[in-house]
Every structure is written in structure tokens, then in C-alpha cells.
Amino acid sequence: MSIRFQADNDLNMMIVSAVLRKEPRLDFKTAQQSGLHGMDDLEVLALAASEGRILITHDRRTMIRHLATFLSQGHESPGVLLVIPQNAPLGPVIETIILIWESNTPEDWQNTVTFVPF
């Protein structure tokens, strides 16, 4: 099974669009496609986990804490990628996301938080 991604409400939509334009085979759902509007972080993490999707966000302020809470409640997470800063150059972010998709398995990212670009 290949890695799948879920954008949260905070993620710059230009990232999703550019990734899919460069690699259309990649499975990357937008927040709108998943109906994330109005959900709190724990609900977003639960939805991403239920679909086996790594969550991609800019929300460093709260997402790390909420992932720790989610895991402490006995849940498993496909992982979280934190794209920081929010205005990071798109090229390296896009290349990193595609590289993760091409070169890894979902198990490589389980229950982790990774900062992008590295």
C-alpha cells in the first residue's frame, strides 16, 4: 500500500495543487474534500487515521500537542507532516512530499511528527 495524504484546513492549497500537478498518481485529499471545516484537531487526526492518511499541516502551535493526546488515548496515527514556516518555498516542500510518497511505506511514518522541509 502506498502513502496517502490528508491536508488540514491550515495547509496552503497551492501545495496540494502543485503536488498533484507534478505527480497525479499521488492520493492527496484536501480539507474541503474530507469535510474538515469546523472539526477540532483530535477529530481531524481521527479522520486521517481512519483513512490511513498522513496529515499535512502548518499548525505547529497545537497539532504536536493534539497528536500526543491522540496517541496517549491509545490511537494509532499514520503520522503528521508539519510544513514550516507557512511561507516555506513551495519547490522543496513539493519535492519532499513526493519523495516521501515514492520512497517510503506508510509504516515508516506511523505515530511520528516530521518537519518539512527536513
C-alpha positions as CSV (number, residue, x, y, z in Angstrom):
1,M,0.0,0.0,0.0
2,S,1.3,3.4,-0.8
3,I,1.3,6.5,1.3
4,R,-1.8,8.7,1.2
5,F,-2.1,12.3,2.5
6,Q,-4.7,14.5,4.1
7,A,-4.4,18.3,4.0
8,D,-5.9,20.1,7.0
9,N,-7.7,23.4,7.0
10,D,-4.4,25.3,7.6
11,L,-2.4,23.9,4.7
12,N,-1.7,26.2,1.8
13,M,-3.8,24.8,-1.1
14,M,-1.1,25.7,-3.5
15,I,0.9,22.9,-2.0
16,V,-1.8,20.3,-2.7
17,S,-2.4,21.6,-6.2
18,A,1.3,21.7,-7.1
19,V,2.0,18.2,-5.7
20,L,-1.0,16.7,-7.7
21,R,0.1,18.6,-10.8
22,K,3.6,17.2,-10.6
23,E,2.5,13.7,-9.5
24,P,-1.1,13.0,-10.4
25,R,-1.0,9.4,-9.1
26,L,-0.5,10.6,-5.6
27,D,-3.5,10.3,-3.3
28,F,-3.9,13.6,-1.5
29,K,-7.2,14.8,-0.2
30,T,-8.0,18.4,0.6
31,A,-9.6,19.6,3.7
32,Q,-12.7,20.5,1.7
33,Q,-13.0,17.0,0.1
34,S,-12.9,15.5,3.6
35,G,-15.3,18.0,5.2
36,L,-12.8,19.2,7.9
37,H,-14.3,22.6,8.3
38,G,-15.3,23.1,11.9
39,M,-13.6,19.9,13.2
40,D,-11.1,20.2,16.1
41,D,-7.6,18.8,15.8
42,L,-8.5,15.5,17.5
43,E,-11.3,14.9,15.1
44,V,-9.1,15.7,12.1
45,L,-6.4,13.3,13.4
46,A,-9.1,10.6,13.9
47,L,-10.4,11.1,10.4
48,A,-6.9,10.9,8.9
49,A,-6.2,7.8,10.9
50,S,-9.4,6.1,9.9
51,E,-8.5,6.6,6.3
52,G,-4.8,5.7,6.8
53,R,-3.7,9.2,5.7
54,I,-0.7,11.2,6.8
55,L,-1.9,14.6,7.9
56,I,-0.1,17.6,6.4
57,T,-0.5,20.9,8.3
58,H,1.2,24.2,9.1
59,D,-0.2,24.1,12.6
60,R,2.9,23.6,14.8
61,R,1.3,25.6,17.7
62,T,-1.3,22.9,18.6
63,M,-1.0,19.9,16.4
64,I,2.0,18.3,18.1
65,R,0.2,18.5,21.5
66,H,-3.0,17.1,20.0
67,L,-1.2,14.3,18.3
68,A,0.4,13.4,21.7
69,T,-3.1,13.4,23.3
70,F,-4.5,11.3,20.4
71,L,-1.7,8.7,20.9
72,S,-2.0,8.7,24.7
73,Q,-5.6,7.7,24.3
74,G,-4.5,4.5,22.6
75,H,-5.0,5.6,19.0
76,E,-2.5,5.0,16.1
77,S,-1.7,7.7,13.7
78,P,-0.4,7.4,10.1
79,G,1.8,10.4,11.0
80,V,1.9,14.2,10.8
81,L,4.0,16.3,8.4
82,L,4.4,19.9,9.6
83,V,5.3,22.3,6.8
84,I,7.0,25.2,8.4
85,P,7.3,28.0,8.0
86,Q,3.9,28.5,6.4
87,N,5.6,30.6,3.7
88,A,8.3,27.9,3.0
89,P,9.4,27.8,-0.6
90,L,7.0,25.6,-2.5
91,G,9.6,23.8,-4.5
92,P,11.4,22.0,-1.6
93,V,8.1,21.2,0.1
94,I,6.6,19.7,-3.0
95,E,9.7,17.7,-3.7
96,T,9.8,16.4,-0.1
97,I,6.2,15.3,-0.2
98,I,6.7,13.4,-3.5
99,L,9.9,11.9,-2.3
100,I,8.2,10.6,0.9
101,W,5.4,9.1,-1.3
102,E,7.9,7.5,-3.7
103,S,10.4,6.2,-1.3
104,N,8.6,5.1,1.8
105,T,5.9,2.9,3.2
106,P,3.1,4.0,5.5
107,E,4.7,2.1,8.4
108,D,7.8,4.4,8.1
109,W,5.8,7.4,9.3
110,Q,3.4,5.8,11.8
111,N,2.9,7.8,15.1
112,T,5.6,10.4,14.1
113,V,5.7,14.1,13.6
114,T,8.1,15.2,10.9
115,F,9.0,18.8,9.9
116,V,9.1,19.6,6.1
117,P,11.3,20.6,4.6
118,F,13.7,18.5,6.6
